[in-house]
Amino acid sequence: MTIAHDALETRNPAERALLIAVDWHDDGWDLGSSLEELAHLAETADLNVVGSATQRLPHPHPGHYVGSGKLDEIKQLRETLEYDVVLVNDELSPSQLRHLEDAVGVKVIDRTALILDIFARRAQTHEGRLQVELAQLEYRLPRLTRMWTHLSRQAVGGVGLRGPGETQLEVDRRQARRRISLIKEQLGEVHRHRQLYRERRRRQNLPVVALVGYTNAGKSTLLNALSGSSVLVEDKLFATLDPTTRRVTLPSGRAVLITDTVGFINNLPTLLVAAFRATLEEVLEASLLVHVMDVAHPRAAEQASTVQRVLEDLGADNRRTITVMNKIDRLPDGATADEAREAHGIPRDGVPVSARTGAGLDHLLQRVDDALAAETRLVEVQVVVPYAQTGLVDLFRRRGQVASEGYTETGTLLAGRLPVDLLPRFAPFRQALPSGSA
């Protein structure tokens, strides 16, 4: 089974999309902002949004997502809005997708399928395409039967159908699982090559700085400004999908590698997080994270919380991080960076910059230089980490130098050297060094 990766043209004029959403999440995002983001995703997928319908429920209807009254309203809207596709602001179960599509009589695309479609357009490298195909196949596997009957009455192409061609949708689940297994093997080989590349980097003593942040926060523009490169920059969601690394010289003369990673988004499909885990390991391997925020965005605080949740899911929430307040040139007239910092709850040490104009970049490079210098200052320590806190043991191994490791009744005994910035994390568990230790 193969995936068609070139963007397929939608009907001309563009498909007309109706957005529908159930207000039931408790994630800090209000429904209006969530719908605005869904509309932006639709725009990125070349759809023409013609209207929306929302409903407040404790949870989505198990049969057709919205309640029966709202469903009737949605069907009536087709006469006036003439929509030919429905975009749903959540991931639908196979039965919800089937029932909703039968009820409205048009193609239904949930949020996960829409994001997968955009990723299919954006992936440029072999690895990126494999990762997208894996996520698509695992999403489609429980929906294959429905998709075969669906395509019997729909034109090939259009948003939500990107990926396997029409003949490929006639394969059975066993063939799909076989393809999934093959892709995982190929990605495993890519992962091994990445590991070898990282080992070479370590031997060259080249620290890695990973740019992380919400999609469209300006990470690629910042990478270009810091490195003088020309990474693709577009004012669209997920403009950068495949990670890009550039060499940058810091004020001290030290060389570092700065990596631009895929942007995060609210309710990022777990299939994508899993498929892109090998790529996102760049975040775990980085010596320093630079969290790029769009401080001119009205939902900057909610976006930052989303980024933090994804980093926690990846196990990277304990990484040393510098917060960058990007796009200060787009703040409303008269507004200051300090006011934006206070409005969005950004720490006082957040660095205000404009990647577009270059303002604040010298300060940012100095902050990166100072942070990496602190990373290299190591202190001899001995700690007993409670067994319940395995994350701290991993942190010691990853960022410190372990001289010896053992086990006691209360926890893991580690002796070695730690960066000074980590000492507060291990302070409750430190023990006196054996006599004669430096």
Secondary structure, 3 states (H helix, E strand, C coil): CCCCCCCCCCCCCCCEEEEEEEECCCCCCCHHHHHHHHHHHHHHCCCEEEEEEEEECCCCECCCECCHHHHHHHHHHHHHHCCCEEEECCCCCHHHHHHHHHHHCCEEEEHHHHHHHHHHHHCCCHHHHHHHHHHHHHHHHHHHHHHHHHHCCCCCCCCCCCCCCCHHHHCCHHHHHHHHHHHHHHHHHHHHHHHHHHHHHHHCCCCEEEEEEECCCCHHHHHHHHHCCCCCCCCCCCCCCCCEEEEEECCCCCEEEEEECCCECCCCCHHHHHHCHHHHHHHHHCCEEEEEEECCCCCHHHHHHHHHHHHHHHCCCCCCEEEEEECHHHCCCCCCHHHHHHHHCCCCCCEECCCCCCCCHHHHHHHHHHHHHHHHCEEEEEEEEECCCHHHHHHHHHHCEEEEEEECCCEEEEEEEEEHHHHHHHHHHECCCCCCCC
